[in-house]
Amino acid sequence: IQPITVPITDDDIIEATEQFFVDLSNLVTNTPITITDNQATVDILDNDNIPGVTGISFDNDSVVVNEGDGTATINVLLTGNVQGGVTVDYTTTDNTAEDTSDYTLTTGTLTFVGTDGEIQPITVPITDDDIIEATEQFFVDLSNLVTNTPITITDNQATVDILDNDNIPGVTGISFDNDSVVVNEGDGTATINVLLTGNVQGGVTVDYTTTDNTAEDTSDYTLTTGTLTFVGTDGEIQPITVPITDDDIIEATEQFFVDLSNLVTNTPITITDNQAT
């Protein structure tokens, strides 16, 4: 056996398995023998791809954006020098955030020339509405990686959280339209209006109850409890009606409380004024 030694170049480029030939020719002998196999192949296996490390991923797969920012940018990262470059498709998908009402469905293809650390951005329009909402989320998904190398997509989904910018603590929420109501004993009832400030996604409910101060249940008014339901429209008013007792006793001005509690909503609004007199 006589060996043929061929130097192999160890680069840092991720490549498919590559091949070259070794050819034999010009046999010189004074005998009738021939070359019975004149070509060998040599396959060079790449050593630069590290599964789970090199490939396509999100630079940050948990993005937070304010509703008022107008767009969300999600960066996609190539790790490793990749021969011939790569392309990858992307699309947005609803989670709690919905196409059109919260963001705009965005699809496309990213093209990487193949440089380690290369970043290509995905830009998604965000809808700035006037509705008070909980933080909402959509997905960005990667698929259909095209490359002549063994790299893969190592992180195929990012989340984008949209922070609401319509809730103004201390201003928006549930309150009394007037938290100091005066009624004549002979009026029969007292109406206390509860106000919703802000357009609230999904509506809200709130409980109410009357409580004695100097006025007493039965002798001066009737204990009244219940739940108010708001569809969620800014400026919406729901009334609480409390029966007033018209007796024949001369009395000083008397007072009872109306208390609000147990606000139920999927948004960050609060009760900004929880007691009326």
C-alpha atoms as a printed R data frame, in Angstrom:
    type eleno elety resid chain resno       x      y       z
1   ATOM     1    CA   ILE     A     1   0.000  0.000   0.000
2   ATOM     2    CA   GLN     A     2   1.180  3.485  -0.859
3   ATOM     3    CA   PRO     A     3  -0.690  6.416   0.764
4   ATOM     4    CA   ILE     A     4  -1.816  9.674  -0.851
5   ATOM     5    CA   THR     A     5  -2.006 12.528   1.668
6   ATOM     6    CA   VAL     A     6  -4.231 15.520   0.872
7   ATOM     7    CA   PRO     A     7  -4.311 18.611   3.146
8   ATOM     8    CA   ILE     A     8  -7.864 19.519   4.297
9   ATOM     9    CA   THR     A     9  -8.796 23.135   5.101
10  ATOM    10    CA   ASP     A    10 -10.434 23.609   8.524
11  ATOM    11    CA   ASP     A    11 -12.503 26.797   8.170
12  ATOM    12    CA   ASP     A    12 -15.275 28.280  10.356
13  ATOM    13    CA   ILE     A    13 -18.000 28.092   7.713
14  ATOM    14    CA   ILE     A    14 -20.981 25.796   8.189
15  ATOM    15    CA   GLU     A    15 -21.212 23.711   5.029
16  ATOM    16    CA   ALA     A    16 -22.918 20.645   3.680
17  ATOM    17    CA   THR     A    17 -20.767 17.523   3.344
18  ATOM    18    CA   GLU     A    18 -18.422 18.209   0.414
19  ATOM    19    CA   GLN     A    19 -16.566 15.869  -1.873
20  ATOM    20    CA   PHE     A    20 -13.491 15.752  -4.093
21  ATOM    21    CA   PHE     A    21 -12.015 13.045  -6.321
22  ATOM    22    CA   VAL     A    22  -8.622 11.351  -6.392
23  ATOM    23    CA   ASP     A    23  -7.835 10.087  -9.898
24  ATOM    24    CA   LEU     A    24  -5.206  7.581 -10.993
25  ATOM    25    CA   SER     A    25  -3.618  7.648 -14.454
26  ATOM    26    CA   ASN     A    26  -0.469  7.012 -16.452
27  ATOM    27    CA   LEU     A    27   0.358  3.572 -15.179
28  ATOM    28    CA   VAL     A    28   3.974  2.763 -16.039
29  ATOM    29    CA   THR     A    29   4.894 -0.927 -15.931
30  ATOM    30    CA   ASN     A    30   6.553 -3.564 -18.140
31  ATOM    31    CA   THR     A    31   3.718 -5.985 -17.348
32  ATOM    32    CA   PRO     A    32   0.177 -6.348 -18.719
33  ATOM    33    CA   ILE     A    33  -1.558 -5.108 -15.549
34  ATOM    34    CA   THR     A    34  -4.013 -2.185 -15.705
35  ATOM    35    CA   ILE     A    35  -5.643  0.327 -13.378
36  ATOM    36    CA   THR     A    36  -8.821 -1.459 -12.270
37  ATOM    37    CA   ASP     A    37 -10.275  1.433 -10.247
38  ATOM    38    CA   ASN     A    38  -9.136  4.852 -11.342
39  ATOM    39    CA   GLN     A    39 -11.175  7.132  -9.085
40  ATOM    40    CA   ALA     A    40 -11.789  7.473  -5.352
41  ATOM    41    CA   THR     A    41 -14.105  9.973  -3.595
42  ATOM    42    CA   VAL     A    42 -13.310 11.802  -0.382
43  ATOM    43    CA   ASP     A    43 -16.226 13.267   1.639
44  ATOM    44    CA   ILE     A    44 -15.380 16.160   3.979
45  ATOM    45    CA   LEU     A    45 -17.732 16.291   6.967
46  ATOM    46    CA   ASP     A    46 -18.343 19.782   8.358
47  ATOM    47    CA   ASN     A    47 -17.326 20.408  11.983
48  ATOM    48    CA   ASP     A    48 -18.695 23.930  12.447
49  ATOM    49    CA   ASN     A    49 -22.402 23.198  12.973
50  ATOM    50    CA   ILE     A    50 -23.291 22.801  16.667
51  ATOM    51    CA   PRO     A    51 -26.863 21.443  16.919
52  ATOM    52    CA   GLY     A    52 -28.990 23.568  19.231
53  ATOM    53    CA   VAL     A    53 -26.512 26.461  19.087
54  ATOM    54    CA   THR     A    54 -25.821 27.374  15.484
55  ATOM    55    CA   GLY     A    55 -28.767 28.142  13.250
56  ATOM    56    CA   ILE     A    56 -31.757 30.491  13.154
57  ATOM    57    CA   SER     A    57 -33.377 31.821  16.338
58  ATOM    58    CA   PHE     A    58 -34.934 34.934  17.803
59  ATOM    59    CA   ASP     A    59 -32.508 37.445  19.266
60  ATOM    60    CA   ASN     A    60 -35.183 37.946  21.971
61  ATOM    61    CA   ASP     A    61 -38.202 35.672  21.947
62  ATOM    62    CA   SER     A    62 -40.209 37.644  24.528
63  ATOM    63    CA   VAL     A    63 -40.838 41.167  23.243
64  ATOM    64    CA   VAL     A    64 -42.861 43.830  25.083
65  ATOM    65    CA   VAL     A    65 -44.262 46.848  23.249
66  ATOM    66    CA   ASN     A    66 -46.485 49.750  24.229
67  ATOM    67    CA   GLU     A    67 -49.701 50.099  22.255
68  ATOM    68    CA   GLY     A    68 -48.718 53.649  21.367
69  ATOM    69    CA   ASP     A    69 -45.366 52.667  19.839
70  ATOM    70    CA   GLY     A    70 -46.967 52.014  16.468
71  ATOM    71    CA   THR     A    71 -44.863 48.969  15.608
72  ATOM    72    CA   ALA     A    72 -43.184 46.005  17.267
73  ATOM    73    CA   THR     A    73 -39.773 44.881  16.020
74  ATOM    74    CA   ILE     A    74 -38.797 41.239  16.470
75  ATOM    75    CA   ASN     A    75 -35.203 40.451  15.514
76  ATOM    76    CA   VAL     A    76 -34.183 37.099  14.042
77  ATOM    77    CA   LEU     A    77 -30.560 35.987  14.564
78  ATOM    78    CA   LEU     A    78 -28.237 33.775  12.526
79  ATOM    79    CA   THR     A    79 -25.589 32.043  14.628
80  ATOM    80    CA   GLY     A    80 -22.688 30.663  12.593
81  ATOM    81    CA   ASN     A    81 -21.137 31.506   9.238
82  ATOM    82    CA   VAL     A    82 -23.349 29.663   6.759
83  ATOM    83    CA   GLN     A    83 -22.208 28.858   3.237
84  ATOM    84    CA   GLY     A    84 -24.663 30.131   0.626
85  ATOM    85    CA   GLY     A    85 -26.815 32.014   3.128
86  ATOM    86    CA   VAL     A    86 -30.320 31.015   4.250
87  ATOM    87    CA   THR     A    87 -33.941 32.102   3.985
88  ATOM    88    CA   VAL     A    88 -36.716 31.558   6.523
89  ATOM    89    CA   ASP     A    89 -40.440 32.345   6.457
90  ATOM    90    CA   TYR     A    90 -42.349 34.089   9.248
91  ATOM    91    CA   THR     A    91 -45.956 34.798  10.184
92  ATOM    92    CA   THR     A    92 -47.840 36.325  13.091
93  ATOM    93    CA   THR     A    93 -50.563 34.364  14.892
94  ATOM    94    CA   ASP     A    94 -53.261 35.483  17.340
95  ATOM    95    CA   ASN     A    95 -53.097 34.612  21.003
96  ATOM    96    CA   THR     A    96 -55.093 37.023  23.209
97  ATOM    97    CA   ALA     A    97 -54.228 39.846  20.797
98  ATOM    98    CA   GLU     A    98 -56.217 39.711  17.569
99  ATOM    99    CA   ASP     A    99 -55.364 40.640  14.002
100 ATOM   100    CA   THR     A   100 -56.747 44.069  12.955
101 ATOM   101    CA   SER     A   101 -58.132 45.104  16.343
102 ATOM   102    CA   ASP     A   102 -54.760 44.825  18.141
103 ATOM   103    CA   TYR     A   103 -52.074 44.366  15.465
104 ATOM   104    CA   THR     A   104 -51.793 43.689  11.725
105 ATOM   105    CA   LEU     A   105 -51.183 40.165  10.449
106 ATOM   106    CA   THR     A   106 -47.640 40.148   9.041
107 ATOM   107    CA   THR     A   107 -45.987 37.446   6.908
108 ATOM   108    CA   GLY     A   108 -42.865 37.278   4.761
109 ATOM   109    CA   THR     A   109 -39.447 35.771   4.140
110 ATOM   110    CA   LEU     A   110 -36.146 36.820   5.690
111 ATOM   111    CA   THR     A   111 -32.913 36.471   3.702
112 ATOM   112    CA   PHE     A   112 -29.532 36.083   5.421
113 ATOM   113    CA   VAL     A   113 -26.286 36.358   3.441
114 ATOM   114    CA   GLY     A   114 -24.720 33.920   5.903
115 ATOM   115    CA   THR     A   115 -22.655 35.948   8.365
116 ATOM   116    CA   ASP     A   116 -22.399 34.868  12.004
117 ATOM   117    CA   GLY     A   117 -24.393 37.271  14.212
118 ATOM   118    CA   GLU     A   118 -26.429 38.632  11.303
119 ATOM   119    CA   ILE     A   119 -29.847 40.001  12.328
120 ATOM   120    CA   GLN     A   120 -32.926 40.500  10.165
121 ATOM   121    CA   PRO     A   121 -35.899 42.396  11.650
122 ATOM   122    CA   ILE     A   122 -39.611 41.587  11.486
123 ATOM   123    CA   THR     A   123 -41.773 44.710  11.879
124 ATOM   124    CA   VAL     A   124 -45.415 44.315  12.930
125 ATOM   125    CA   PRO     A   125 -47.863 47.274  12.994
126 ATOM   126    CA   ILE     A   126 -49.591 47.750  16.380
127 ATOM   127    CA   THR     A   127 -53.118 49.214  16.620
128 ATOM   128    CA   ASP     A   128 -53.412 52.170  18.994
129 ATOM   129    CA   ASP     A   129 -57.081 52.220  20.025
130 ATOM   130    CA   ASP     A   130 -58.897 53.990  22.866
131 ATOM   131    CA   ILE     A   131 -60.073 50.810  24.596
132 ATOM   132    CA   ILE     A   132 -58.792 49.908  28.057
133 ATOM   133    CA   GLU     A   133 -57.513 46.350  27.797
134 ATOM   134    CA   ALA     A   134 -55.447 43.826  29.667
135 ATOM   135    CA   THR     A   135 -51.959 43.149  28.321
136 ATOM   136    CA   GLU     A   136 -52.501 41.149  25.123
137 ATOM   137    CA   GLN     A   137 -50.190 38.812  23.246
138 ATOM   138    CA   PHE     A   138 -49.563 37.461  19.765
139 ATOM   139    CA   PHE     A   139 -47.028 34.992  18.370
140 ATOM   140    CA   VAL     A   140 -44.391 35.263  15.655
141 ATOM   141    CA   ASP     A   141 -43.594 31.874  14.107
142 ATOM   142    CA   LEU     A   142 -40.618 30.841  11.960
143 ATOM   143    CA   SER     A   143 -40.787 28.011   9.407
144 ATOM   144    CA   ASN     A   144 -39.531 26.710   6.064
145 ATOM   145    CA   LEU     A   145 -35.774 27.205   6.529
146 ATOM   146    CA   VAL     A   146 -34.017 26.949   3.146
147 ATOM   147    CA   THR     A   147 -30.280 26.186   3.251
148 ATOM   148    CA   ASN     A   148 -27.800 23.719   1.756
149 ATOM   149    CA   THR     A   149 -26.262 23.201   5.191
150 ATOM   150    CA   PRO     A   150 -27.314 21.146   8.240
151 ATOM   151    CA   ILE     A   151 -28.358 24.125  10.403
152 ATOM   152    CA   THR     A   152 -31.899 24.249  11.806
153 ATOM   153    CA   ILE     A   153 -34.323 26.691  13.396
154 ATOM   154    CA   THR     A   154 -33.378 26.468  17.069
155 ATOM   155    CA   ASP     A   155 -36.159 28.764  18.363
156 ATOM   156    CA   ASN     A   156 -39.264 28.904  16.181
157 ATOM   157    CA   GLN     A   157 -41.651 31.077  18.191
158 ATOM   158    CA   ALA     A   158 -41.541 34.501  19.850
159 ATOM   159    CA   THR     A   159 -44.238 36.209  21.895
160 ATOM   160    CA   VAL     A   160 -45.100 39.902  21.704
161 ATOM   161    CA   ASP     A   161 -46.940 41.467  24.661
162 ATOM   162    CA   ILE     A   162 -48.873 44.676  23.933
163 ATOM   163    CA   LEU     A   163 -49.148 46.966  26.968
164 ATOM   164    CA   ASP     A   164 -52.314 49.073  27.090
165 ATOM   165    CA   ASN     A   165 -51.893 52.860  27.171
166 ATOM   166    CA   ASP     A   166 -55.513 53.907  27.730
167 ATOM   167    CA   ASN     A   167 -55.911 53.312  31.456
168 ATOM   168    CA   ILE     A   168 -55.148 56.420  33.530
169 ATOM   169    CA   PRO     A   169 -54.948 55.404  37.201
170 ATOM   170    CA   GLY     A   170 -57.156 57.601  39.359
171 ATOM   171    CA   VAL     A   171 -59.107 58.854  36.335
172 ATOM   172    CA   THR     A   172 -60.422 55.913  34.359
173 ATOM   173    CA   GLY     A   173 -62.474 53.315  36.168
174 ATOM   174    CA   ILE     A   174 -65.628 53.118  38.287
175 ATOM   175    CA   SER     A   175 -66.791 56.015  40.437
176 ATOM   176    CA   PHE     A   176 -69.918 57.819  41.526
177 ATOM   177    CA   ASP     A   177 -71.205 60.455  39.140
178 ATOM   178    CA   ASN     A   178 -71.999 62.435  42.299
179 ATOM   179    CA   ASP     A   179 -70.851 61.024  45.630
180 ATOM   180    CA   SER     A   180 -72.847 63.453  47.765
181 ATOM   181    CA   VAL     A   181 -76.553 63.060  47.033
182 ATOM   182    CA   VAL     A   182 -79.316 64.991  48.774
183 ATOM   183    CA   VAL     A   183 -82.894 63.722  48.702
184 ATOM   184    CA   ASN     A   184 -86.126 64.818  50.324
185 ATOM   185    CA   GLU     A   185 -87.802 62.240  52.560
186 ATOM   186    CA   GLY     A   186 -90.972 62.641  50.537
187 ATOM   187    CA   ASP     A   187 -89.288 61.785  47.232
188 ATOM   188    CA   GLY     A   188 -89.789 58.075  47.830
189 ATOM   189    CA   THR     A   189 -86.451 56.989  46.417
190 ATOM   190    CA   ALA     A   190 -82.884 58.170  46.135
191 ATOM   191    CA   THR     A   191 -80.991 57.574  42.883
192 ATOM   192    CA   ILE     A   192 -77.221 57.285  43.064
193 ATOM   193    CA   ASN     A   193 -75.542 57.080  39.663
194 ATOM   194    CA   VAL     A   194 -72.370 55.074  39.121
195 ATOM   195    CA   LEU     A   195 -70.107 56.175  36.260
196 ATOM   196    CA   LEU     A   196 -67.679 54.278  34.035
197 ATOM   197    CA   THR     A   197 -64.839 56.418  32.703
198 ATOM   198    CA   GLY     A   198 -63.027 54.880  29.742
199 ATOM   199    CA   ASN     A   199 -63.937 52.352  27.059
200 ATOM   200    CA   VAL     A   200 -63.367 49.005  28.746
201 ATOM   201    CA   GLN     A   201 -62.915 45.806  26.774
202 ATOM   202    CA   GLY     A   202 -65.326 43.101  27.888
203 ATOM   203    CA   GLY     A   203 -67.329 45.371  30.187
204 ATOM   204    CA   VAL     A   204 -67.299 45.300  33.990
205 ATOM   205    CA   THR     A   205 -69.490 44.443  36.955
206 ATOM   206    CA   VAL     A   206 -69.405 45.975  40.414
207 ATOM   207    CA   ASP     A   207 -71.310 45.196  43.599
208 ATOM   208    CA   TYR     A   208 -73.029 47.777  45.795
209 ATOM   209    CA   THR     A   209 -74.646 47.918  49.199
210 ATOM   210    CA   THR     A   210 -76.108 50.562  51.490
211 ATOM   211    CA   THR     A   211 -74.799 50.994  55.036
212 ATOM   212    CA   ASP     A   212 -76.205 52.900  58.002
213 ATOM   213    CA   ASN     A   213 -74.664 56.127  59.195
214 ATOM   214    CA   THR     A   214 -77.125 58.337  61.091
215 ATOM   215    CA   ALA     A   215 -79.935 57.084  58.862
216 ATOM   216    CA   GLU     A   216 -81.031 53.542  59.687
217 ATOM   217    CA   ASP     A   217 -82.293 50.694  57.576
218 ATOM   218    CA   THR     A   218 -86.128 50.301  57.667
219 ATOM   219    CA   SER     A   219 -86.908 53.377  59.725
220 ATOM   220    CA   ASP     A   220 -85.239 55.812  57.278
221 ATOM   221    CA   TYR     A   221 -84.474 53.849  54.103
222 ATOM   222    CA   THR     A   222 -84.438 50.255  52.843
223 ATOM   223    CA   LEU     A   223 -81.197 48.267  52.758
224 ATOM   224    CA   THR     A   224 -80.340 47.850  49.081
225 ATOM   225    CA   THR     A   225 -77.717 45.570  47.548
226 ATOM   226    CA   GLY     A   226 -76.980 44.326  44.058
227 ATOM   227    CA   THR     A   227 -74.613 44.192  41.100
228 ATOM   228    CA   LEU     A   228 -74.266 46.749  38.331
229 ATOM   229    CA   THR     A   229 -73.292 45.615  34.833
230 ATOM   230    CA   PHE     A   230 -71.541 47.951  32.394
231 ATOM   231    CA   VAL     A   231 -71.142 46.981  28.731
232 ATOM   232    CA   GLY     A   232 -67.912 49.004  28.680
233 ATOM   233    CA   THR     A   233 -68.700 52.369  27.070
234 ATOM   234    CA   ASP     A   234 -66.958 55.523  28.238
235 ATOM   235    CA   GLY     A   235 -69.402 57.727  30.163
236 ATOM   236    CA   GLU     A   236 -71.841 54.887  30.782
237 ATOM   237    CA   ILE     A   237 -74.014 55.346  33.881
238 ATOM   238    CA   GLN     A   238 -75.829 52.686  35.892
239 ATOM   239    CA   PRO     A   239 -78.262 53.830  38.620
240 ATOM   240    CA   ILE     A   240 -78.711 52.522  42.149
241 ATOM   241    CA   THR     A   241 -82.221 53.182  43.476
242 ATOM   242    CA   VAL     A   242 -82.770 53.157  47.225
243 ATOM   243    CA   PRO     A   243 -86.293 53.381  48.757
244 ATOM   244    CA   ILE     A   244 -86.643 56.229  51.269
245 ATOM   245    CA   THR     A   245 -89.046 55.943  54.221
246 ATOM   246    CA   ASP     A   246 -91.493 58.873  54.500
247 ATOM   247    CA   ASP     A   247 -92.473 58.964  58.156
248 ATOM   248    CA   ASP     A   248 -94.233 61.653  60.241
249 ATOM   249    CA   ILE     A   249 -91.326 62.181  62.617
250 ATOM   250    CA   ILE     A   250 -89.480 65.479  62.685
251 ATOM   251    CA   GLU     A   251 -85.799 64.616  62.417
252 ATOM   252    CA   ALA     A   252 -82.439 66.159  61.733
253 ATOM   253    CA   THR     A   253 -80.906 65.523  58.334
254 ATOM   254    CA   GLU     A   254 -79.792 61.885  58.335
255 ATOM   255    CA   GLN     A   255 -77.258 60.090  56.217
256 ATOM   256    CA   PHE     A   256 -76.476 56.608  54.901
257 ATOM   257    CA   PHE     A   257 -73.643 55.292  52.753
258 ATOM   258    CA   VAL     A   258 -73.585 53.529  49.408
259 ATOM   259    CA   ASP     A   259 -70.461 51.389  49.024
260 ATOM   260    CA   LEU     A   260 -68.975 49.862  45.887
261 ATOM   261    CA   SER     A   261 -66.851 46.689  45.929
262 ATOM   262    CA   ASN     A   262 -65.853 43.539  44.039
263 ATOM   263    CA   LEU     A   263 -65.044 45.052  40.657
264 ATOM   264    CA   VAL     A   264 -64.860 42.280  38.049
265 ATOM   265    CA   THR     A   265 -62.933 43.087  34.859
266 ATOM   266    CA   ASN     A   266 -60.105 41.661  32.751
267 ATOM   267    CA   THR     A   267 -58.536 45.104  32.541
268 ATOM   268    CA   PRO     A   268 -56.394 47.157  34.975
269 ATOM   269    CA   ILE     A   269 -59.130 49.704  35.873
270 ATOM   270    CA   THR     A   270 -60.116 50.157  39.501
271 ATOM   271    CA   ILE     A   271 -62.851 51.677  41.634
272 ATOM   272    CA   THR     A   272 -61.654 55.275  41.960
273 ATOM   273    CA   ASP     A   273 -64.450 56.387  44.348
274 ATOM   274    CA   ASN     A   274 -65.966 53.608  46.415
275 ATOM   275    CA   GLN     A   275 -68.367 55.472  48.721
276 ATOM   276    CA   ALA     A   276 -71.210 57.940  48.295
277 ATOM   277    CA   THR     A   277 -73.309 59.597  50.970
